[in-house]
Amino acid sequence: MPDPGYLITAVATAVAVTWALRALPFAALAPLRSSPLVAYLNTAMPVGVMLILTVYTLRTFNPQMPDRAWPTALALAVTVALHLWRRNVLLSILGGTAVHVALASTLFAH
């Protein structure tokens, strides 16, 4: 059986490391809240995320494979329609993803 002092030191070290790892992000983010760079990223990143998701989705798009092309095309149309209708990035991304997953796993499943 290990020495009780060793066990107490090990548990105290684990507690200190866990607490520090949980507190560190909050301490690092506090000065960034008033940063002009963060304000810019807040406005520019939703469009960037949607662009990256679009390119990632369309990188394997092949019209000669209808069982894979239709879910992608329909999900892209739903994403664009939702975004034009509501101007909500989160709704557009989640809606398009849900449509793609539903179509690819049910109607167009292999």
VOGU-3710 file (C-alpha; in Angstrom, 3 decimals, decimal comma):
1> mpdpgylita> 0,000/0,000/0,000  1,415/3,432/-0,942  2,274/5,919/1,740  -0,686/8,177/2,711  1,458/11,270/2,156  2,166/10,104/-1,390  -1,562/9,525/-2,062  -2,481/12,954/-0,679  0,219/14,577/-2,833  -0,966/12,699/-5,936
11> vatavavtwa> -4,614/13,673/-5,396  -3,669/17,293/-4,633  -1,583/17,431/-7,831  -4,456/16,006/-9,885  -6,874/18,525/-8,351  -4,503/21,436/-9,025  -3,889/20,412/-12,641  -7,600/19,848/-13,291  -8,539/23,198/-11,763  -5,809/25,019/-13,706
21> lralpfaala> -6,843/23,431/-17,016  -10,453/24,444/-16,454  -9,624/28,001/-15,355  -6,974/28,711/-18,012  -9,382/29,251/-20,945  -11,385/31,812/-18,970  -8,242/33,651/-17,934  -6,936/33,657/-21,520  -10,249/34,838/-22,997  -10,773/37,777/-20,629
31> plrssplvay> -8,339/40,148/-22,431  -9,570/39,019/-25,858  -13,147/40,173/-25,305  -12,290/43,777/-26,179  -9,924/42,904/-29,022  -10,740/44,323/-32,487  -9,465/41,086/-34,044  -12,013/39,033/-32,118  -14,773/41,449/-33,137  -13,751/41,035/-36,790
41> lntampvgvm> -13,629/37,231/-36,498  -17,068/37,292/-34,907  -18,486/38,883/-38,051  -16,338/37,105/-40,657  -16,139/33,533/-39,374  -19,745/32,394/-39,958  -19,294/33,018/-43,680  -15,886/31,333/-43,569  -17,299/28,290/-41,801  -20,092/27,975/-44,356
51> liltvytlrt> -17,581/28,283/-47,203  -15,343/25,587/-45,735  -18,322/23,266/-45,181  -19,510/23,848/-48,750  -16,116/23,115/-50,273  -15,708/20,047/-48,065  -19,127/18,721/-49,058  -18,734/19,403/-52,777  -15,171/18,050/-53,062  -16,493/14,560/-53,865
61> fnpqmpdraw> -19,609/15,654/-55,727  -20,051/13,483/-58,806  -23,201/13,948/-60,943  -22,615/10,530/-62,536  -23,423/8,903/-59,179  -27,046/9,927/-58,531  -27,344/8,057/-55,233  -24,603/10,333/-53,847  -25,314/13,480/-55,878  -28,999/13,904/-55,030
71> ptalalavtv> -28,621/14,128/-51,237  -25,792/16,627/-51,658  -27,636/18,767/-54,196  -30,874/18,790/-52,211  -29,085/19,560/-48,935  -27,212/22,417/-50,610  -30,491/23,807/-51,941  -32,083/23,568/-48,486  -29,078/25,273/-46,893  -29,172/28,163/-49,365
81> alhlwrrnvl> -32,967/28,494/-49,064  -32,863/28,501/-45,261  -30,101/31,082/-45,243  -31,884/33,388/-47,691  -35,125/32,989/-45,755  -33,927/33,413/-42,156  -30,347/34,802/-42,434  -29,374/32,499/-39,576  -26,066/30,670/-40,064  -26,712/28,068/-37,387
91> lsilggtavh> -30,154/27,230/-38,771  -28,761/26,979/-42,301  -25,906/24,665/-41,333  -27,994/22,441/-39,090  -30,888/22,285/-41,553  -28,696/21,397/-44,518  -26,783/18,828/-42,498  -29,998/17,230/-41,238  -31,419/17,001/-44,757  -28,215/15,481/-46,107
101> valastlfah> -27,979/12,901/-43,325  -31,660/12,002/-43,610  -31,550/11,588/-47,380  -28,212/9,785/-47,493  -29,203/7,323/-44,794  -32,758/6,591/-45,944  -33,827/7,321/-49,501  -30,393/7,096/-51,084  -28,761/4,506/-48,792  -26,500/1,970/-50,459
//
